[in-house]
Amino acid sequence: VNFPDYSGYPVFQEFDMPPLPKRKVSSARRDKRRAHDALKVTHFVQCSNCGEMRLPHRVCPNCGHYQGKEIIEVKED
Ligand SMILES: [Zn+2]
């Protein structure tokens, strides 16, 4: 029987391996990678208007001021 010459054609996909890591990541290497994953405590700055602690670059939730101006009205209960 005369088979056609497939030597120039790529191998069919079902015979290929999926992309896999070449070697196992050791537990030490994995844990070292995760050493920086813990969330840090957010730092606060003091509001220049009311002195309350607030997040930097945010309107003060206590008095509604930002950069010396009242941006939002704060409802008091
Ligand atoms: Zn404030």
N, CA, C, O and the ligand as a Tripos MOL2 file, in Angstrom:
@<TRIPOS>MOLECULE
protein
  309   307    78     0     0
PROTEIN
NO_CHARGES

@<TRIPOS>ATOM
      1 N           0.8520   -1.1980    0.0000 N.3       1 VAL1
      2 CA          0.0000    0.0000    0.0000 C.3       1 VAL1
      3 C           0.8850    1.2440    0.0000 C.2       1 VAL1
      4 O           1.9260    1.2690    0.6570 O.2       1 VAL1
      5 N           0.4800    2.2570   -0.7230 N.am      2 ASN2
      6 CA          1.2560    3.4930   -0.7800 C.3       2 ASN2
      7 C           0.6730    4.5520    0.1580 C.2       2 ASN2
      8 O          -0.3650    5.1440   -0.1390 O.2       2 ASN2
      9 N           1.3710    4.7980    1.3370 N.am      3 PHE3
     10 CA          0.9480    5.8430    2.2560 C.3       3 PHE3
     11 C           1.5340    7.1720    1.8110 C.2       3 PHE3
     12 O           2.6690    7.2340    1.3380 O.2       3 PHE3
     13 N           0.7360    8.2580    1.9690 N.am      4 PRO4
     14 CA          1.3190    9.5610    1.6230 C.3       4 PRO4
     15 C           2.3890    9.9650    2.6250 C.2       4 PRO4
     16 O           2.3640    9.5100    3.7680 O.2       4 PRO4
     17 N           3.3210   10.8050    2.2190 N.am      5 ASP5
     18 CA          4.4480   11.2160    3.0670 C.3       5 ASP5
     19 C           4.0080   12.3670    3.9650 C.2       5 ASP5
     20 O           3.8100   13.4880    3.4960 O.2       5 ASP5
     21 N           3.8520   12.0760    5.2980 N.am      6 TYR6
     22 CA          3.4220   13.0850    6.2640 C.3       6 TYR6
     23 C           4.5980   13.6910    7.0230 C.2       6 TYR6
     24 O           4.3800   14.4150    7.9950 O.2       6 TYR6
     25 N           5.8060   13.4260    6.6240 N.am      7 SER7
     26 CA          6.9710   13.8510    7.4130 C.3       7 SER7
     27 C           7.0610   15.3640    7.5830 C.2       7 SER7
     28 O           7.6180   15.8410    8.5710 O.2       7 SER7
     29 N           6.5240   16.1150    6.6400 N.am      8 GLY8
     30 CA          6.6050   17.5730    6.7490 C.3       8 GLY8
     31 C           5.4830   18.1790    7.5710 C.2       8 GLY8
     32 O           5.4920   19.3850    7.8180 O.2       8 GLY8
     33 N           4.4920   17.3600    8.0120 N.am      9 TYR9
     34 CA          3.3310   17.8770    8.7160 C.3       9 TYR9
     35 C           3.5370   17.8170   10.2330 C.2       9 TYR9
     36 O           4.2610   16.9560   10.7340 O.2       9 TYR9
     37 N           2.8830   18.7560   10.9710 N.am     10 PRO10
     38 CA          3.0240   18.7040   12.4460 C.3      10 PRO10
     39 C           2.2910   17.5010   13.0280 C.2      10 PRO10
     40 O           1.3430   16.9990   12.4230 O.2      10 PRO10
     41 N           2.7220   17.0370   14.1960 N.am     11 VAL11
     42 CA          2.1050   15.9020   14.8850 C.3      11 VAL11
     43 C           0.7170   16.3260   15.3750 C.2      11 VAL11
     44 O           0.5360   17.4640   15.8100 O.2      11 VAL11
     45 N          -0.2610   15.4200   15.3070 N.am     12 PHE12
     46 CA         -1.6150   15.7340   15.7600 C.3      12 PHE12
     47 C          -1.6100   16.1080   17.2330 C.2      12 PHE12
     48 O          -0.8190   15.5870   18.0210 O.2      12 PHE12
     49 N          -2.5310   17.0440   17.6000 N.am     13 GLN13
     50 CA         -2.5380   17.6260   18.9450 C.3      13 GLN13
     51 C          -2.7940   16.5850   20.0290 C.2      13 GLN13
     52 O          -2.2490   16.7220   21.1250 O.2      13 GLN13
     53 N          -3.5980   15.5460   19.7780 N.am     14 GLU14
     54 CA         -3.9390   14.6140   20.8550 C.3      14 GLU14
     55 C          -2.7440   13.7790   21.3210 C.2      14 GLU14
     56 O          -2.8140   13.1370   22.3690 O.2      14 GLU14
     57 N          -1.6760   13.7810   20.5730 N.am     15 PHE15
     58 CA         -0.4840   13.0430   20.9970 C.3      15 PHE15
     59 C           0.4720   13.9240   21.7830 C.2      15 PHE15
     60 O           1.4540   13.4440   22.3510 O.2      15 PHE15
     61 N           0.1650   15.2600   21.8110 N.am     16 ASP16
     62 CA          1.0680   16.1850   22.4960 C.3      16 ASP16
     63 C           0.7340   16.2460   23.9730 C.2      16 ASP16
     64 O          -0.4240   16.0870   24.3570 O.2      16 ASP16
     65 N           1.7350   16.4740   24.8010 N.am     17 MET17
     66 CA          1.5360   16.7040   26.2310 C.3      17 MET17
     67 C           1.0900   18.1490   26.4310 C.2      17 MET17
     68 O           1.5190   19.0340   25.6910 O.2      17 MET17
     69 N           0.2290   18.4000   27.4270 N.am     18 PRO18
     70 CA         -0.0770   19.7880   27.7530 C.3      18 PRO18
     71 C           1.1470   20.4560   28.3660 C.2      18 PRO18
     72 O           2.0560   19.7730   28.8380 O.2      18 PRO18
     73 N           1.1760   21.8020   28.3620 N.am     19 PRO19
     74 CA          2.3220   22.4720   28.9800 C.3      19 PRO19
     75 C           2.3620   22.2060   30.4860 C.2      19 PRO19
     76 O           1.4030   22.5220   31.1910 O.2      19 PRO19
     77 N           3.4240   21.6480   30.9700 N.am     20 LEU20
     78 CA          3.5480   21.2900   32.3820 C.3      20 LEU20
     79 C           4.8680   21.8130   32.9240 C.2      20 LEU20
     80 O           5.8320   21.9650   32.1740 O.2      20 LEU20
     81 N           4.9160   22.0940   34.2420 N.am     21 PRO21
     82 CA          6.1980   22.4770   34.8330 C.3      21 PRO21
     83 C           7.1900   21.3280   34.7540 C.2      21 PRO21
     84 O           6.8300   20.1580   34.8890 O.2      21 PRO21
     85 N           8.4420   21.6900   34.5320 N.am     22 LYS22
     86 CA          9.4490   20.6690   34.2950 C.3      22 LYS22
     87 C           9.7260   19.8530   35.5510 C.2      22 LYS22
     88 O           9.9610   18.6480   35.4660 O.2      22 LYS22
     89 N           9.7010   20.5000   36.7220 N.am     23 ARG23
     90 CA          9.9570   19.7590   37.9630 C.3      23 ARG23
     91 C           9.0480   20.2600   39.0780 C.2      23 ARG23
     92 O           8.4860   21.3530   39.0040 O.2      23 ARG23
     93 N           8.9200   19.4400   40.1050 N.am     24 LYS24
     94 CA          8.0760   19.7680   41.2460 C.3      24 LYS24
     95 C           8.6770   20.9470   42.0090 C.2      24 LYS24
     96 O           9.8870   21.0110   42.2280 O.2      24 LYS24
     97 N           7.7980   21.8890   42.4140 N.am     25 VAL25
     98 CA          8.2380   22.9760   43.2810 C.3      25 VAL25
     99 C           8.3190   22.4250   44.6980 C.2      25 VAL25
    100 O           7.3210   21.9570   45.2460 O.2      25 VAL25
    101 N           9.4990   22.4800   45.2840 N.am     26 SER26
    102 CA          9.6700   21.9220   46.6220 C.3      26 SER26
    103 C           8.8820   22.7340   47.6410 C.2      26 SER26
    104 O           8.5840   23.9080   47.4220 O.2      26 SER26
    105 N           8.5480   22.0900   48.7610 N.am     27 SER27
    106 CA          7.7600   22.7840   49.7830 C.3      27 SER27
    107 C           8.5050   24.0100   50.3090 C.2      27 SER27
    108 O           7.8860   25.0150   50.6580 O.2      27 SER27
    109 N           9.8410   23.9230   50.3640 N.am     28 ALA28
    110 CA         10.6120   25.0740   50.8450 C.3      28 ALA28
    111 C          10.4830   26.2400   49.8720 C.2      28 ALA28
    112 O          10.2950   27.3870   50.2790 O.2      28 ALA28
    113 N          10.5880   25.9300   48.5760 N.am     29 ARG29
    114 CA         10.4920   26.9900   47.5760 C.3      29 ARG29
    115 C           9.0790   27.5870   47.5430 C.2      29 ARG29
    116 O           8.9080   28.8000   47.4230 O.2      29 ARG29
    117 N           8.0790   26.7180   47.6500 N.am     30 ARG30
    118 CA          6.6830   27.1700   47.6640 C.3      30 ARG30
    119 C           6.4430   28.0840   48.8600 C.2      30 ARG30
    120 O           5.8310   29.1440   48.7250 O.2      30 ARG30
    121 N           6.9260   27.6720   50.0310 N.am     31 ASP31
    122 CA          6.6930   28.4590   51.2380 C.3      31 ASP31
    123 C           7.4590   29.7760   51.2040 C.2      31 ASP31
    124 O           6.9860   30.7860   51.7250 O.2      31 ASP31
    125 N           8.6540   29.7660   50.5840 N.am     32 LYS32
    126 CA          9.4080   31.0160   50.4540 C.3      32 LYS32
    127 C           8.6740   31.9920   49.5510 C.2      32 LYS32
    128 O           8.6800   33.1980   49.7950 O.2      32 LYS32
    129 N           8.0330   31.4640   48.4950 N.am     33 ARG33
    130 CA          7.2760   32.3260   47.5910 C.3      33 ARG33
    131 C           6.1080   32.9700   48.3410 C.2      33 ARG33
    132 O           5.7710   34.1320   48.1110 O.2      33 ARG33
    133 N           5.4930   32.1860   49.2490 N.am     34 ARG34
    134 CA          4.3170   32.6850   49.9630 C.3      34 ARG34
    135 C           4.6730   33.5310   51.1860 C.2      34 ARG34
    136 O           3.7840   33.9960   51.8990 O.2      34 ARG34
    137 N           5.9500   33.7270   51.4260 N.am     35 ALA35
    138 CA          6.3620   34.4810   52.6060 C.3      35 ALA35
    139 C           5.8720   35.9220   52.5470 C.2      35 ALA35
    140 O           5.6760   36.5500   53.5870 O.2      35 ALA35
    141 N           5.6670   36.4650   51.3220 N.am     36 HIS36
    142 CA          5.2470   37.8580   51.1690 C.3      36 HIS36
    143 C           3.7460   37.9930   50.9940 C.2      36 HIS36
    144 O           3.2530   39.0990   50.7740 O.2      36 HIS36
    145 N           3.0000   36.8860   51.0880 N.am     37 ASP37
    146 CA          1.5840   36.9120   50.7450 C.3      37 ASP37
    147 C           0.7000   37.4940   51.8400 C.2      37 ASP37
    148 O          -0.4290   37.9040   51.5690 O.2      37 ASP37
    149 N           1.1930   37.5340   53.0650 N.am     38 ALA38
    150 CA          0.3540   38.0100   54.1630 C.3      38 ALA38
    151 C           0.0350   39.4900   53.9820 C.2      38 ALA38
    152 O           0.8920   40.2700   53.5640 O.2      38 ALA38
    153 N          -1.2130   39.8750   54.3010 N.am     39 LEU39
    154 CA         -1.6310   41.2600   54.1720 C.3      39 LEU39
    155 C          -1.0420   42.0930   55.3030 C.2      39 LEU39
    156 O          -1.0070   41.6650   56.4570 O.2      39 LEU39
    157 N          -0.5820   43.2840   54.9520 N.am     40 LYS40
    158 CA         -0.0350   44.1760   55.9630 C.3      40 LYS40
    159 C          -1.1640   45.0060   56.5690 C.2      40 LYS40
    160 O          -2.2030   45.2080   55.9400 O.2      40 LYS40
    161 N          -0.9520   45.4810   57.7830 N.am     41 VAL41
    162 CA         -1.9220   46.3390   58.4340 C.3      41 VAL41
    163 C          -1.9160   47.6920   57.7280 C.2      41 VAL41
    164 O          -0.8550   48.2750   57.5100 O.2      41 VAL41
    165 N          -3.1130   48.1960   57.3660 N.am     42 THR42
    166 CA         -3.1850   49.5000   56.6970 C.3      42 THR42
    167 C          -2.6900   50.5890   57.6280 C.2      42 THR42
    168 O          -3.0080   50.5780   58.8170 O.2      42 THR42
    169 N          -1.9200   51.5220   57.1090 N.am     43 HIS43
    170 CA         -1.4400   52.5850   57.9700 C.3      43 HIS43
    171 C          -2.3660   53.7960   57.8700 C.2      43 HIS43
    172 O          -3.0220   54.0340   56.8550 O.2      43 HIS43
    173 N          -2.3880   54.5380   58.9530 N.am     44 PHE44
    174 CA         -3.3070   55.6580   59.0710 C.3      44 PHE44
    175 C          -2.5240   56.9500   59.2230 C.2      44 PHE44
    176 O          -1.3770   56.9550   59.6680 O.2      44 PHE44
    177 N          -3.1710   58.0470   58.8430 N.am     45 VAL45
    178 CA         -2.6140   59.3740   59.1090 C.3      45 VAL45
    179 C          -3.6480   60.1550   59.9090 C.2      45 VAL45
    180 O          -4.8360   59.8320   59.9000 O.2      45 VAL45
    181 N          -3.1720   61.1940   60.6070 N.am     46 GLN46
    182 CA         -4.0820   61.9830   61.4170 C.3      46 GLN46
    183 C          -4.7570   63.0500   60.5440 C.2      46 GLN46
    184 O          -4.1020   63.7200   59.7450 O.2      46 GLN46
    185 N          -6.0560   63.1920   60.7070 N.am     47 CYS47
    186 CA         -6.7840   64.2130   59.9570 C.3      47 CYS47
    187 C          -6.3460   65.5910   60.4380 C.2      47 CYS47
    188 O          -6.2720   65.8480   61.6400 O.2      47 CYS47
    189 N          -6.0510   66.4890   59.4670 N.am     48 SER48
    190 CA         -5.5720   67.8210   59.8430 C.3      48 SER48
    191 C          -6.7060   68.6930   60.3800 C.2      48 SER48
    192 O          -6.4550   69.7190   61.0110 O.2      48 SER48
    193 N          -7.9570   68.2860   60.1300 N.am     49 ASN49
    194 CA         -9.0900   69.0980   60.5720 C.3      49 ASN49
    195 C          -9.5820   68.6840   61.9440 C.2      49 ASN49
    196 O          -9.7460   69.5240   62.8290 O.2      49 ASN49
    197 N          -9.8230   67.3730   62.1300 N.am     50 CYS50
    198 CA        -10.4130   66.9350   63.3860 C.3      50 CYS50
    199 C          -9.4640   66.0750   64.2230 C.2      50 CYS50
    200 O          -9.7740   65.7790   65.3770 O.2      50 CYS50
    201 N          -8.3500   65.6810   63.6900 N.am     51 GLY51
    202 CA         -7.3860   64.9160   64.4600 C.3      51 GLY51
    203 C          -7.6540   63.4340   64.5380 C.2      51 GLY51
    204 O          -6.8850   62.6910   65.1470 O.2      51 GLY51
    205 N          -8.7550   62.9900   63.9160 N.am     52 GLU52
    206 CA         -9.0520   61.5510   63.9010 C.3      52 GLU52
    207 C          -8.0840   60.8250   62.9630 C.2      52 GLU52
    208 O          -7.5210   61.4210   62.0440 O.2      52 GLU52
    209 N          -7.9080   59.5430   63.2120 N.am     53 MET53
    210 CA         -7.0890   58.7460   62.3140 C.3      53 MET53
    211 C          -7.9070   58.3900   61.0710 C.2      53 MET53
    212 O          -9.0400   57.9210   61.1690 O.2      53 MET53
    213 N          -7.3140   58.6210   59.9110 N.am     54 ARG54
    214 CA         -8.0070   58.2960   58.6580 C.3      54 ARG54
    215 C          -7.0040   57.6780   57.6910 C.2      54 ARG54
    216 O          -5.7930   57.7380   57.9050 O.2      54 ARG54
    217 N          -7.5310   57.0830   56.6250 N.am     55 LEU55
    218 CA         -6.6720   56.5010   55.6000 C.3      55 LEU55
    219 C          -6.0430   57.6190   54.7670 C.2      55 LEU55
    220 O          -6.7140   58.6110   54.4810 O.2      55 LEU55
    221 N          -4.7800   57.4890   54.3730 N.am     56 PRO56
    222 CA         -4.1740   58.5230   53.5410 C.3      56 PRO56
    223 C          -4.8250   58.5850   52.1540 C.2      56 PRO56
    224 O          -5.2550   57.5650   51.6160 O.2      56 PRO56
    225 N          -4.8910   59.7790   51.5920 N.am     57 HIS57
    226 CA         -5.4800   60.0300   50.2650 C.3      57 HIS57
    227 C          -6.9640   59.6950   50.2220 C.2      57 HIS57
    228 O          -7.5160   59.3860   49.1660 O.2      57 HIS57
    229 N          -7.6090   59.7630   51.4040 N.am     58 ARG58
    230 CA         -9.0520   59.5350   51.4570 C.3      58 ARG58
    231 C          -9.6870   60.6920   52.2270 C.2      58 ARG58
    232 O          -9.0620   61.3010   53.0940 O.2      58 ARG58
    233 N         -10.9670   60.9820   51.8820 N.am     59 VAL59
    234 CA        -11.7180   61.9660   52.6450 C.3      59 VAL59
    235 C         -11.9120   61.4310   54.0550 C.2      59 VAL59
    236 O         -12.1960   60.2480   54.2440 O.2      59 VAL59
    237 N         -11.7580   62.3000   55.0380 N.am     60 CYS60
    238 CA        -11.9000   61.8800   56.4300 C.3      60 CYS60
    239 C         -13.3310   61.4230   56.6820 C.2      60 CYS60
    240 O         -14.2640   62.1860   56.4310 O.2      60 CYS60
    241 N         -13.5330   60.1930   57.1720 N.am     61 PRO61
    242 CA        -14.9070   59.7220   57.4200 C.3      61 PRO61
    243 C         -15.5480   60.3950   58.6320 C.2      61 PRO61
    244 O         -16.7630   60.3230   58.8150 O.2      61 PRO61
    245 N         -14.7210   61.0540   59.4680 N.am     62 ASN62
    246 CA        -15.2390   61.6730   60.6870 C.3      62 ASN62
    247 C         -15.7870   63.0760   60.4240 C.2      62 ASN62
    248 O         -16.8590   63.4220   60.9210 O.2      62 ASN62
    249 N         -15.0620   63.8870   59.6450 N.am     63 CYS63
    250 CA        -15.4900   65.2620   59.4250 C.3      63 CYS63
    251 C         -15.7170   65.5810   57.9540 C.2      63 CYS63
    252 O         -16.1950   66.6720   57.6420 O.2      63 CYS63
    253 N         -15.3970   64.6840   57.0540 N.am     64 GLY64
    254 CA        -15.6530   64.9060   55.6360 C.3      64 GLY64
    255 C         -14.7000   65.8640   54.9670 C.2      64 GLY64
    256 O         -14.9920   66.3570   53.8770 O.2      64 GLY64
    257 N         -13.5540   66.1460   55.5950 N.am     65 HIS65
    258 CA        -12.5870   67.0790   55.0290 C.3      65 HIS65
    259 C         -11.5040   66.3400   54.2600 C.2      65 HIS65
    260 O         -11.1620   65.1930   54.5510 O.2      65 HIS65
    261 N         -10.9790   67.0480   53.2630 N.am     66 TYR66
    262 CA         -9.8010   66.5400   52.5410 C.3      66 TYR66
    263 C          -9.0210   67.7350   52.0270 C.2      66 TYR66
    264 O          -9.5800   68.5970   51.3490 O.2      66 TYR66
    265 N          -7.7670   67.7940   52.3360 N.am     67 GLN67
    266 CA         -6.8600   68.8920   51.9640 C.3      67 GLN67
    267 C          -7.4260   70.2480   52.4140 C.2      67 GLN67
    268 O          -7.4110   71.2280   51.6690 O.2      67 GLN67
    269 N          -7.9250   70.2690   53.6530 N.am     68 GLY68
    270 CA         -8.3780   71.5120   54.2440 C.3      68 GLY68
    271 C          -9.7460   71.9780   53.8000 C.2      68 GLY68
    272 O         -10.2060   73.0250   54.2560 O.2      68 GLY68
    273 N         -10.4150   71.2420   52.9240 N.am     69 LYS69
    274 CA        -11.7370   71.6320   52.4490 C.3      69 LYS69
    275 C         -12.7550   70.5650   52.8420 C.2      69 LYS69
    276 O         -12.4410   69.3780   52.9240 O.2      69 LYS69
    277 N         -14.0210   71.0380   53.0880 N.am     70 GLU70
    278 CA        -15.0610   70.0540   53.3710 C.3      70 GLU70
    279 C         -15.5720   69.4980   52.0520 C.2      70 GLU70
    280 O         -16.1290   70.2290   51.2320 O.2      70 GLU70
    281 N         -15.3810   68.2170   51.8570 N.am     71 ILE71
    282 CA        -15.7540   67.5880   50.5870 C.3      71 ILE71
    283 C         -17.1550   67.0000   50.6940 C.2      71 ILE71
    284 O         -17.9880   67.1880   49.8070 O.2      71 ILE71
    285 N         -17.4050   66.2860   51.7870 N.am     72 ILE72
    286 CA        -18.7170   65.6570   51.9540 C.3      72 ILE72
    287 C         -19.2890   66.0710   53.2970 C.2      72 ILE72
    288 O         -18.5550   66.3780   54.2370 O.2      72 ILE72
    289 N         -20.6210   66.0730   53.3710 N.am     73 GLU73
    290 CA        -21.2750   66.3410   54.6410 C.3      73 GLU73
    291 C         -21.3740   65.0550   55.4420 C.2      73 GLU73
    292 O         -21.7730   64.0180   54.9110 O.2      73 GLU73
    293 N         -21.0150   65.1170   56.7070 N.am     74 VAL74
    294 CA        -21.0960   63.9150   57.5500 C.3      74 VAL74
    295 C         -22.3370   64.0660   58.4240 C.2      74 VAL74
    296 O         -22.4800   65.0270   59.1800 O.2      74 VAL74
    297 N         -23.2230   63.0910   58.2960 N.am     75 LYS75
    298 CA        -24.4390   63.0950   59.1230 C.3      75 LYS75
    299 C         -24.0800   62.6390   60.5380 C.2      75 LYS75
    300 O         -23.4050   61.6300   60.7410 O.2      75 LYS75
    301 N         -24.5660   63.4330   61.5170 N.am     76 GLU76
    302 CA        -24.2980   63.0510   62.9070 C.3      76 GLU76
    303 C         -25.5400   62.4410   63.5310 C.2      76 GLU76
    304 O         -26.6610   62.8980   63.3090 O.2      76 GLU76
    305 N         -25.3110   61.4030   64.3140 N.am     77 ASP77
    306 CA        -26.4580   60.7310   64.9390 C.3      77 ASP77
    307 C         -26.5290   60.9480   66.4510 C.2      77 ASP77
    308 O         -27.4400   60.4410   67.1050 O.2      77 ASP77
    309 ZN        -11.3630   64.7440   60.0160 Zn       78 ZN78
@<TRIPOS>BOND
     1     1     2 1
     2     2     3 1
     3     3     4 2
     4     3     5 am
     5     5     6 1
     6     6     7 1
     7     7     8 2
     8     7     9 am
     9     9    10 1
    10    10    11 1
    11    11    12 2
    12    11    13 am
    13    13    14 1
    14    14    15 1
    15    15    16 2
    16    15    17 am
    17    17    18 1
    18    18    19 1
    19    19    20 2
    20    19    21 am
    21    21    22 1
    22    22    23 1
    23    23    24 2
    24    23    25 am
    25    25    26 1
    26    26    27 1
    27    27    28 2
    28    27    29 am
    29    29    30 1
    30    30    31 1
    31    31    32 2
    32    31    33 am
    33    33    34 1
    34    34    35 1
    35    35    36 2
    36    35    37 am
    37    37    38 1
    38    38    39 1
    39    39    40 2
    40    39    41 am
    41    41    42 1
    42    42    43 1
    43    43    44 2
    44    43    45 am
    45    45    46 1
    46    46    47 1
    47    47    48 2
    48    47    49 am
    49    49    50 1
    50    50    51 1
    51    51    52 2
    52    51    53 am
    53    53    54 1
    54    54    55 1
    55    55    56 2
    56    55    57 am
    57    57    58 1
    58    58    59 1
    59    59    60 2
    60    59    61 am
    61    61    62 1
    62    62    63 1
    63    63    64 2
    64    63    65 am
    65    65    66 1
    66    66    67 1
    67    67    68 2
    68    67    69 am
    69    69    70 1
    70    70    71 1
    71    71    72 2
    72    71    73 am
    73    73    74 1
    74    74    75 1
    75    75    76 2
    76    75    77 am
    77    77    78 1
    78    78    79 1
    79    79    80 2
    80    79    81 am
    81    81    82 1
    82    82    83 1
    83    83    84 2
    84    83    85 am
    85    85    86 1
    86    86    87 1
    87    87    88 2
    88    87    89 am
    89    89    90 1
    90    90    91 1
    91    91    92 2
    92    91    93 am
    93    93    94 1
    94    94    95 1
    95    95    96 2
    96    95    97 am
    97    97    98 1
    98    98    99 1
    99    99   100 2
   100    99   101 am
   101   101   102 1
   102   102   103 1
   103   103   104 2
   104   103   105 am
   105   105   106 1
   106   106   107 1
   107   107   108 2
   108   107   109 am
   109   109   110 1
   110   110   111 1
   111   111   112 2
   112   111   113 am
   113   113   114 1
   114   114   115 1
   115   115   116 2
   116   115   117 am
   117   117   118 1
   118   118   119 1
   119   119   120 2
   120   119   121 am
   121   121   122 1
   122   122   123 1
   123   123   124 2
   124   123   125 am
   125   125   126 1
   126   126   127 1
   127   127   128 2
   128   127   129 am
   129   129   130 1
   130   130   131 1
   131   131   132 2
   132   131   133 am
   133   133   134 1
   134   134   135 1
   135   135   136 2
   136   135   137 am
   137   137   138 1
   138   138   139 1
   139   139   140 2
   140   139   141 am
   141   141   142 1
   142   142   143 1
   143   143   144 2
   144   143   145 am
   145   145   146 1
   146   146   147 1
   147   147   148 2
   148   147   149 am
   149   149   150 1
   150   150   151 1
   151   151   152 2
   152   151   153 am
   153   153   154 1
   154   154   155 1
   155   155   156 2
   156   155   157 am
   157   157   158 1
   158   158   159 1
   159   159   160 2
   160   159   161 am
   161   161   162 1
   162   162   163 1
   163   163   164 2
   164   163   165 am
   165   165   166 1
   166   166   167 1
   167   167   168 2
   168   167   169 am
   169   169   170 1
   170   170   171 1
   171   171   172 2
   172   171   173 am
   173   173   174 1
   174   174   175 1
   175   175   176 2
   176   175   177 am
   177   177   178 1
   178   178   179 1
   179   179   180 2
   180   179   181 am
   181   181   182 1
   182   182   183 1
   183   183   184 2
   184   183   185 am
   185   185   186 1
   186   186   187 1
   187   187   188 2
   188   187   189 am
   189   189   190 1
   190   190   191 1
   191   191   192 2
   192   191   193 am
   193   193   194 1
   194   194   195 1
   195   195   196 2
   196   195   197 am
   197   197   198 1
   198   198   199 1
   199   199   200 2
   200   199   201 am
   201   201   202 1
   202   202   203 1
   203   203   204 2
   204   203   205 am
   205   205   206 1
   206   206   207 1
   207   207   208 2
   208   207   209 am
   209   209   210 1
   210   210   211 1
   211   211   212 2
   212   211   213 am
   213   213   214 1
   214   214   215 1
   215   215   216 2
   216   215   217 am
   217   217   218 1
   218   218   219 1
   219   219   220 2
   220   219   221 am
   221   221   222 1
   222   222   223 1
   223   223   224 2
   224   223   225 am
   225   225   226 1
   226   226   227 1
   227   227   228 2
   228   227   229 am
   229   229   230 1
   230   230   231 1
   231   231   232 2
   232   231   233 am
   233   233   234 1
   234   234   235 1
   235   235   236 2
   236   235   237 am
   237   237   238 1
   238   238   239 1
   239   239   240 2
   240   239   241 am
   241   241   242 1
   242   242   243 1
   243   243   244 2
   244   243   245 am
   245   245   246 1
   246   246   247 1
   247   247   248 2
   248   247   249 am
   249   249   250 1
   250   250   251 1
   251   251   252 2
   252   251   253 am
   253   253   254 1
   254   254   255 1
   255   255   256 2
   256   255   257 am
   257   257   258 1
   258   258   259 1
   259   259   260 2
   260   259   261 am
   261   261   262 1
   262   262   263 1
   263   263   264 2
   264   263   265 am
   265   265   266 1
   266   266   267 1
   267   267   268 2
   268   267   269 am
   269   269   270 1
   270   270   271 1
   271   271   272 2
   272   271   273 am
   273   273   274 1
   274   274   275 1
   275   275   276 2
   276   275   277 am
   277   277   278 1
   278   278   279 1
   279   279   280 2
   280   279   281 am
   281   281   282 1
   282   282   283 1
   283   283   284 2
   284   283   285 am
   285   285   286 1
   286   286   287 1
   287   287   288 2
   288   287   289 am
   289   289   290 1
   290   290   291 1
   291   291   292 2
   292   291   293 am
   293   293   294 1
   294   294   295 1
   295   295   296 2
   296   295   297 am
   297   297   298 1
   298   298   299 1
   299   299   300 2
   300   299   301 am
   301   301   302 1
   302   302   303 1
   303   303   304 2
   304   303   305 am
   305   305   306 1
   306   306   307 1
   307   307   308 2
@<TRIPOS>SUBSTRUCTURE
     1 VAL1         2 RESIDUE 1 A VAL
     2 ASN2         6 RESIDUE 1 A ASN
     3 PHE3        10 RESIDUE 1 A PHE
     4 PRO4        14 RESIDUE 1 A PRO
     5 ASP5        18 RESIDUE 1 A ASP
     6 TYR6        22 RESIDUE 1 A TYR
     7 SER7        26 RESIDUE 1 A SER
     8 GLY8        30 RESIDUE 1 A GLY
     9 TYR9        34 RESIDUE 1 A TYR
    10 PRO10       38 RESIDUE 1 A PRO
    11 VAL11       42 RESIDUE 1 A VAL
    12 PHE12       46 RESIDUE 1 A PHE
    13 GLN13       50 RESIDUE 1 A GLN
    14 GLU14       54 RESIDUE 1 A GLU
    15 PHE15       58 RESIDUE 1 A PHE
    16 ASP16       62 RESIDUE 1 A ASP
    17 MET17       66 RESIDUE 1 A MET
    18 PRO18       70 RESIDUE 1 A PRO
    19 PRO19       74 RESIDUE 1 A PRO
    20 LEU20       78 RESIDUE 1 A LEU
    21 PRO21       82 RESIDUE 1 A PRO
    22 LYS22       86 RESIDUE 1 A LYS
    23 ARG23       90 RESIDUE 1 A ARG
    24 LYS24       94 RESIDUE 1 A LYS
    25 VAL25       98 RESIDUE 1 A VAL
    26 SER26      102 RESIDUE 1 A SER
    27 SER27      106 RESIDUE 1 A SER
    28 ALA28      110 RESIDUE 1 A ALA
    29 ARG29      114 RESIDUE 1 A ARG
    30 ARG30      118 RESIDUE 1 A ARG
    31 ASP31      122 RESIDUE 1 A ASP
    32 LYS32      126 RESIDUE 1 A LYS
    33 ARG33      130 RESIDUE 1 A ARG
    34 ARG34      134 RESIDUE 1 A ARG
    35 ALA35      138 RESIDUE 1 A ALA
    36 HIS36      142 RESIDUE 1 A HIS
    37 ASP37      146 RESIDUE 1 A ASP
    38 ALA38      150 RESIDUE 1 A ALA
    39 LEU39      154 RESIDUE 1 A LEU
    40 LYS40      158 RESIDUE 1 A LYS
    41 VAL41      162 RESIDUE 1 A VAL
    42 THR42      166 RESIDUE 1 A THR
    43 HIS43      170 RESIDUE 1 A HIS
    44 PHE44      174 RESIDUE 1 A PHE
    45 VAL45      178 RESIDUE 1 A VAL
    46 GLN46      182 RESIDUE 1 A GLN
    47 CYS47      186 RESIDUE 1 A CYS
    48 SER48      190 RESIDUE 1 A SER
    49 ASN49      194 RESIDUE 1 A ASN
    50 CYS50      198 RESIDUE 1 A CYS
    51 GLY51      202 RESIDUE 1 A GLY
    52 GLU52      206 RESIDUE 1 A GLU
    53 MET53      210 RESIDUE 1 A MET
    54 ARG54      214 RESIDUE 1 A ARG
    55 LEU55      218 RESIDUE 1 A LEU
    56 PRO56      222 RESIDUE 1 A PRO
    57 HIS57      226 RESIDUE 1 A HIS
    58 ARG58      230 RESIDUE 1 A ARG
    59 VAL59      234 RESIDUE 1 A VAL
    60 CYS60      238 RESIDUE 1 A CYS
    61 PRO61      242 RESIDUE 1 A PRO
    62 ASN62      246 RESIDUE 1 A ASN
    63 CYS63      250 RESIDUE 1 A CYS
    64 GLY64      254 RESIDUE 1 A GLY
    65 HIS65      258 RESIDUE 1 A HIS
    66 TYR66      262 RESIDUE 1 A TYR
    67 GLN67      266 RESIDUE 1 A GLN
    68 GLY68      270 RESIDUE 1 A GLY
    69 LYS69      274 RESIDUE 1 A LYS
    70 GLU70      278 RESIDUE 1 A GLU
    71 ILE71      282 RESIDUE 1 A ILE
    72 ILE72      286 RESIDUE 1 A ILE
    73 GLU73      290 RESIDUE 1 A GLU
    74 VAL74      294 RESIDUE 1 A VAL
    75 LYS75      298 RESIDUE 1 A LYS
    76 GLU76      302 RESIDUE 1 A GLU
    77 ASP77      306 RESIDUE 1 A ASP
    78 ZN78       309 GROUP 0 **** ****
